[in-house]
Amino acid sequence: MTDDPIDRTGLAPRFWETKPLSRMTRKEWEALCDGCGKCCLNKLEDEDSGEVALTRVACRLFDDTTCRCAQYETRHRYVPECITLTVKNIEKNLYWLPETCAYKLLWNGQPLYDWHPLISGTAQSVHDAGVSMQYRTLSEADMSEDDWEDHVIEEPT
């Protein structure tokens, strides 16, 4: 991906190190997304243990070339259950967020990785680091939910 759909221009340098998540503007919040695409993967949760397994089966709106939602602004029209992550609901959603997720890292007081676009200056860095799901997914539109467990993967980190 050469073009970054997230506008990171005009943001204060390293704002995430001095500004709490609860005080970020929408633009700052959106800029935290590294574009890995792992949050768009379907997960399987064990009802007994609560353990969450990641699959390579992506939401039908996920574009694995760009690692972005093809209908981000209107996604709820097509996928009503898609979660809009906010500072108000992040704590209850931490369990399924990727380990490399900037929102999760910052919530837990950890720094962003060097490959994060806010640090590297390029959206391509997440793909070059091998952390993204670029070209690694199957669409949920092409398979039955019963087959998802055949596609459980380890998170690329």
N, C-alpha and C positions, 0 to 999 in steps of 0.2 A: 504494500500500500504506500503510495507516494504522497497522496493528498490526505490531510488530516481533517475529518469532518468537524472536529471540535475546535472552536475558536479559542485559542489560548493567548491571543494578542491582548496587550494592555493589562495583563495581570501583574500584580506586585511580585517582584522576585521572591521565590521561595515562601510564598504566602502561607502554605500549609504548615510551615514550621512555627509560625507565630500566631496564626488565627485558628481558633477551635472550629471544629466542624459545625457547631451550632451557630456560628457567626458568619459563615461563608455565604456569599451571594450565589445565586443560581449558576452564574457563569463559572465561578470558582469551583462549585460543587461538581458541575459537569466536567470541568477540566481535570478532575481527579481520576476520571475513567482512563485506564491505560490502553483500552482497545484490545484486550486479550481475547474477549469473547467467551470466557469460561462461565460467566454468569448466565449466558444464553443456552447453556447445555442442560439437558434434562438430567435430573438427579433421581436416584432411587434411595428411599429412606427405609431402613429396617425399623419396623413398628416396635419391636421389643427393645433394641439397643439404642435407637435413635441415630445410629451411624448413617452417614450420607455417602453414597457411592456416586461418583461422577461417571457419566456416559459420554460417548462421542456423538450421541444423538442430539442434534440441535433443534431449537425452536424452528418452526417452519418459516419464520421471518428472518432468520439469521443468514447472512451472506458470508460464507467462509473465505471469500476472496479478500473482503475488506475487514472482516471480523466485526461487523456492525449490523445492527438491526436495519433491514431494508425499509421499514416503516416506523422508525423510532417515534416521531411526534404523534402518530396516530395508531400506535401498536395496540392500545387497549381496545380499539374497535375490532381488531382481528384476534387478539389474544387477551381476553378480559382478565385472566388470572396473572398476567405479567406484573411483577412487583415493581413499583416505583420506589426505589430506595431513597429514604429521607433520614435526616438526623433523628426524627421521631420514631422510626421503625427499624433503625439499623441494629440495635441491640438484639431484638428478637429474630433478626435475619442473619446474624453473624455465623451461625452454624453451617449455612450452605454457601456462604461467600468463599471464593477461592482464597487459598492461603496467601497468594501474592497480591490480592486486591488492595488498592490504596485506601479505600474506605475502611477496610478491616484493619490494615496496618496502623493507620492514624488513630482509629478508635482505641486500639491497644497500645498506643504510645510508641509505636515503632516507626523507623524511617522508611521512606520510599526506596525502592531499588534503583540502582544507577541506570537501568534500562528504561525506567519510567519516562514517558515523553516530556514531562515537566522538567526533568533533570537533563535528559539527553538532548532535548530540543527538537526531536524528530519522532513522529508517530511510528516510523519503521523500526525503531529500536526494540520494541516489544516482540516483533516478529523475528528480528535478527538474533535476539537472545534465546529464541526457541520456547518462549513462554506462552505464546498465543496459540489459538486453535486454527490458525490460518491453514487452509487446505487439509484439515484433519477430521472433518465432521461428516455425518450423515444426517439427512433431514428427517424429522419426525413424520413428515408428510409421505415418506416413502416406506414406512414400516409400521407394523403393529406395536403397540405399547408392550405387548407380551414378549417381544423380541429385544427390548431395551437391555435386559440384563446380559445379553450376549455381547454387548458393546461397552461394558464397564472398563474404565481406564484409570490410570494413575494421573494425577494432575501434573501437567508440565510445569516445572518450576526451575 
